[in-house]
Amino acid sequence: MSRRARLIVSATVLLGALLVLQFRSVGEGVQMRKSFATFPASIGAWRGADDASLDPEILKMLKMSDYLMRRYVDQAGYGIWLYVGYWQSQRKGSDIHSPKNCLPGGGWEPVEATRLTIPVEGSATPITVNRYLIQKDRQMQVVIYWFEAQGTVVAGEFDAKIQMVRSAIFRNRTDGALVRLSSPVSGTVQNTTDRMVQYIQTLYPVLRQYLPD
């Protein structure tokens, strides 16, 4: 698709989203199956080590309905930070902010961007997620994230917006979630990525118990 065609499609989708969210604003707002307050402290061989809270000003800006931010550690001591934010509605200024826009923050710079395809329990087909390698001075981290669109895993920001518009039109729903994981590089980048993939395969069936389809 040419750049001009992409711009036309983007403008059309955004205009459609604006109209849908403006005129179909009644009767939706989907609760989670369970609150993240009950999210297990242990997932397989991973144990919850630290919980964190977002600054009140950030929460006010993001307008999430619920969120979880916790570091999990495996038996070898390797840690992964898990963040899941849920929006029961993305109308009236509440929408999911892509991690891609936040990666350069705090001095971190993207080094490499790829996508991973991961087979998971509870999904008939493997899920596709974003993987970023970021660096600050001599420190490196692997970041993996994806969007949850009512039972469907979506990697791309643009695709997630299209999915939201379709759901708003046909289901009168705009609920969705963002799942982000990060881990400092220990050993090699591939070693770190492999550990995170194993964690995701353990996490995914648990996450499905919380997010609505």
C-alpha positions as a Python dict, from the first residue, in 0.01 Angstrom:
ca = {
    (1, 'M'): (0, 0, 0),
    (2, 'S'): (136, 342, -96),
    (3, 'R'): (195, 617, 158),
    (4, 'R'): (-92, 822, 14),
    (5, 'A'): (-328, 524, 35),
    (6, 'R'): (-226, 461, 396),
    (7, 'L'): (-295, 824, 484),
    (8, 'I'): (-639, 806, 326),
    (9, 'V'): (-722, 484, 509),
    (10, 'S'): (-593, 626, 838),
    (11, 'A'): (-798, 943, 799),
    (12, 'T'): (-1109, 742, 714),
    (13, 'V'): (-1065, 514, 1014),
    (14, 'L'): (-1007, 803, 1252),
    (15, 'L'): (-1309, 990, 1119),
    (16, 'G'): (-1518, 676, 1156),
    (17, 'A'): (-1390, 631, 1510),
    (18, 'L'): (-1478, 989, 1596),
    (19, 'L'): (-1832, 952, 1465),
    (20, 'V'): (-1886, 617, 1633),
    (21, 'L'): (-1754, 729, 1968),
    (22, 'Q'): (-1955, 1051, 1946),
    (23, 'F'): (-2291, 904, 1858),
    (24, 'R'): (-2279, 560, 2019),
    (25, 'S'): (-2175, 653, 2370),
    (26, 'V'): (-2456, 490, 2571),
    (27, 'G'): (-2490, 138, 2702),
    (28, 'E'): (-2133, 12, 2706),
    (29, 'G'): (-1852, -17, 2952),
    (30, 'V'): (-1745, -374, 3015),
    (31, 'Q'): (-1624, -486, 3354),
    (32, 'M'): (-1332, -725, 3391),
    (33, 'R'): (-1407, -1082, 3487),
    (34, 'K'): (-1203, -1032, 3804),
    (35, 'S'): (-1012, -742, 3952),
    (36, 'F'): (-634, -735, 3919),
    (37, 'A'): (-629, -712, 4298),
    (38, 'T'): (-680, -1091, 4293),
    (39, 'F'): (-408, -1161, 4034),
    (40, 'P'): (-194, -1451, 4161),
    (41, 'A'): (139, -1377, 4323),
    (42, 'S'): (279, -1698, 4174),
    (43, 'I'): (253, -1801, 3808),
    (44, 'G'): (409, -2139, 3743),
    (45, 'A'): (771, -2121, 3854),
    (46, 'W'): (757, -1741, 3873),
    (47, 'R'): (706, -1563, 4205),
    (48, 'G'): (588, -1206, 4260),
    (49, 'A'): (871, -1005, 4414),
    (50, 'D'): (768, -639, 4395),
    (51, 'D'): (448, -446, 4333),
    (52, 'A'): (444, -89, 4209),
    (53, 'S'): (188, 189, 4173),
    (54, 'L'): (168, 459, 3910),
    (55, 'D'): (186, 825, 4002),
    (56, 'P'): (-161, 979, 4057),
    (57, 'E'): (-99, 1230, 3777),
    (58, 'I'): (-19, 949, 3535),
    (59, 'L'): (-332, 762, 3642),
    (60, 'K'): (-537, 1074, 3586),
    (61, 'M'): (-396, 1106, 3235),
    (62, 'L'): (-433, 738, 3139),
    (63, 'K'): (-788, 701, 3282),
    (64, 'M'): (-757, 325, 3322),
    (65, 'S'): (-1028, 119, 3485),
    (66, 'D'): (-780, -121, 3649),
    (67, 'Y'): (-413, -208, 3621),
    (68, 'L'): (-142, -437, 3751),
    (69, 'M'): (230, -364, 3784),
    (70, 'R'): (440, -638, 3939),
    (71, 'R'): (786, -791, 3906),
    (72, 'Y'): (806, -1169, 3884),
    (73, 'V'): (1125, -1366, 3950),
    (74, 'D'): (1208, -1721, 3843),
    (75, 'Q'): (1402, -1982, 4041),
    (76, 'A'): (1732, -1860, 3895),
    (77, 'G'): (1662, -1503, 4009),
    (78, 'Y'): (1584, -1354, 3667),
    (79, 'G'): (1316, -1087, 3685),
    (80, 'I'): (1040, -966, 3453),
    (81, 'W'): (821, -662, 3511),
    (82, 'L'): (458, -719, 3411),
    (83, 'Y'): (224, -428, 3343),
    (84, 'V'): (-138, -477, 3234),
    (85, 'G'): (-372, -182, 3193),
    (86, 'Y'): (-744, -227, 3127),
    (87, 'W'): (-993, 26, 2988),
    (88, 'Q'): (-1359, -71, 3016),
    (89, 'S'): (-1432, 206, 2765),
    (90, 'Q'): (-1213, 410, 2532),
    (91, 'R'): (-1462, 689, 2485),
    (92, 'K'): (-1449, 1044, 2620),
    (93, 'G'): (-1071, 1083, 2611),
    (94, 'S'): (-985, 742, 2757),
    (95, 'D'): (-766, 542, 2524),
    (96, 'I'): (-471, 307, 2529),
    (97, 'H'): (-131, 475, 2499),
    (98, 'S'): (115, 273, 2295),
    (99, 'P'): (444, 183, 2468),
    (100, 'K'): (619, 265, 2141),
    (101, 'N'): (558, 633, 2213),
    (102, 'C'): (705, 600, 2562),
    (103, 'L'): (1016, 395, 2481),
    (104, 'P'): (1247, 696, 2432),
    (105, 'G'): (1143, 832, 2772),
    (106, 'G'): (1388, 838, 3061),
    (107, 'G'): (1687, 820, 2831),
    (108, 'W'): (1603, 479, 2686),
    (109, 'E'): (1646, 449, 2309),
    (110, 'P'): (1510, 177, 2078),
    (111, 'V'): (1785, -36, 1924),
    (112, 'E'): (1586, -305, 1748),
    (113, 'A'): (1219, -375, 1675),
    (114, 'T'): (1082, -714, 1572),
    (115, 'R'): (771, -925, 1615),
    (116, 'L'): (745, -1266, 1778),
    (117, 'T'): (494, -1543, 1714),
    (118, 'I'): (423, -1740, 2030),
    (119, 'P'): (205, -2052, 2069),
    (120, 'V'): (-5, -2021, 2387),
    (121, 'E'): (-260, -2231, 2568),
    (122, 'G'): (-613, -2104, 2516),
    (123, 'S'): (-556, -1975, 2162),
    (124, 'A'): (-616, -2187, 1852),
    (125, 'T'): (-340, -1999, 1672),
    (126, 'P'): (-11, -1850, 1797),
    (127, 'I'): (-23, -1488, 1911),
    (128, 'T'): (192, -1219, 1749),
    (129, 'V'): (353, -961, 1978),
    (130, 'N'): (598, -671, 1953),
    (131, 'R'): (953, -707, 2080),
    (132, 'Y'): (1180, -406, 2132),
    (133, 'L'): (1542, -399, 2241),
    (134, 'I'): (1615, -71, 2418),
    (135, 'Q'): (1937, 75, 2556),
    (136, 'K'): (2044, 340, 2805),
    (137, 'D'): (2419, 392, 2844),
    (138, 'R'): (2546, 33, 2885),
    (139, 'Q'): (2217, -107, 3009),
    (140, 'M'): (1987, -299, 2778),
    (141, 'Q'): (1630, -422, 2819),
    (142, 'V'): (1393, -636, 2619),
    (143, 'V'): (1036, -504, 2602),
    (144, 'I'): (746, -716, 2473),
    (145, 'Y'): (394, -582, 2439),
    (146, 'W'): (61, -636, 2271),
    (147, 'F'): (-298, -513, 2278),
    (148, 'E'): (-592, -723, 2399),
    (149, 'A'): (-903, -650, 2194),
    (150, 'Q'): (-1188, -847, 2353),
    (151, 'G'): (-1028, -1189, 2332),
    (152, 'T'): (-807, -1109, 2033),
    (153, 'V'): (-435, -1035, 2056),
    (154, 'V'): (-332, -746, 1830),
    (155, 'A'): (29, -637, 1784),
    (156, 'G'): (-4, -321, 1572),
    (157, 'E'): (-130, 10, 1707),
    (158, 'F'): (-318, 88, 1386),
    (159, 'D'): (-475, -259, 1377),
    (160, 'A'): (-584, -216, 1738),
    (161, 'K'): (-762, 109, 1647),
    (162, 'I'): (-938, -60, 1355),
    (163, 'Q'): (-1044, -345, 1584),
    (164, 'M'): (-1182, -95, 1836),
    (165, 'V'): (-1384, 88, 1569),
    (166, 'R'): (-1530, -238, 1438),
    (167, 'S'): (-1626, -345, 1787),
    (168, 'A'): (-1780, -6, 1861),
    (169, 'I'): (-1995, -33, 1549),
    (170, 'F'): (-2102, -396, 1575),
    (171, 'R'): (-2089, -462, 1952),
    (172, 'N'): (-2112, -113, 2102),
    (173, 'R'): (-1795, -192, 2296),
    (174, 'T'): (-1458, -17, 2312),
    (175, 'D'): (-1300, -203, 2606),
    (176, 'G'): (-944, -320, 2567),
    (177, 'A'): (-613, -378, 2741),
    (178, 'L'): (-242, -331, 2701),
    (179, 'V'): (3, -599, 2816),
    (180, 'R'): (368, -501, 2850),
    (181, 'L'): (664, -695, 2984),
    (182, 'S'): (1021, -576, 3034),
    (183, 'S'): (1338, -742, 3152),
    (184, 'P'): (1704, -638, 3173),
    (185, 'V'): (1925, -835, 2937),
    (186, 'S'): (2092, -1117, 3130),
    (187, 'G'): (2329, -1335, 2931),
    (188, 'T'): (2235, -1268, 2571),
    (189, 'V'): (1939, -1087, 2418),
    (190, 'Q'): (1813, -1423, 2287),
    (191, 'N'): (1840, -1583, 2632),
    (192, 'T'): (1638, -1298, 2781),
    (193, 'T'): (1379, -1315, 2504),
    (194, 'D'): (1343, -1693, 2547),
    (195, 'R'): (1279, -1652, 2921),
    (196, 'M'): (1015, -1389, 2851),
    (197, 'V'): (846, -1611, 2592),
    (198, 'Q'): (829, -1895, 2846),
    (199, 'Y'): (681, -1655, 3099),
    (200, 'I'): (419, -1535, 2847),
    (201, 'Q'): (319, -1894, 2777),
    (202, 'T'): (259, -1943, 3150),
    (203, 'L'): (93, -1603, 3192),
    (204, 'Y'): (-151, -1608, 2902),
    (205, 'P'): (-405, -1864, 3031),
    (206, 'V'): (-414, -1681, 3365),
    (207, 'L'): (-467, -1346, 3197),
    (208, 'R'): (-765, -1484, 3004),
    (209, 'Q'): (-940, -1538, 3339),
    (210, 'Y'): (-938, -1160, 3396),
    (211, 'L'): (-995, -992, 3060),
    (212, 'P'): (-1337, -1015, 2890),
    (213, 'D'): (-1384, -1167, 2545),
}
